[in-house]
Amino acid sequence: MPFRQFASLPYVQRSICIETSTLFAGVSMLDLLMLAIGFGLFILTVGYAVACDRL
């Protein structure tokens, strides 16, 4: 009996069409969002330290 490959289904290759300007705009927006979140958390920690120092 010949060996049968059950896992080798026909693979359909699909091309992904994403405009590079849209891709880079999304990445830069994520970068700005992460910087804003980081800066906001930094301000909160400084405010927390100042508030604890006054107690």
Contacts in CASP RR format, 6 or more apart in sequence:
PFRMAT RR
TARGET T0000
AUTHOR 0000-0000-0000
METHOD contacts of the structure
MODEL  1
MPFRQFASLPYVQRSICIETSTLFAGVSMLDLLMLAIGFGLFILTVGYAV
ACDRL
END
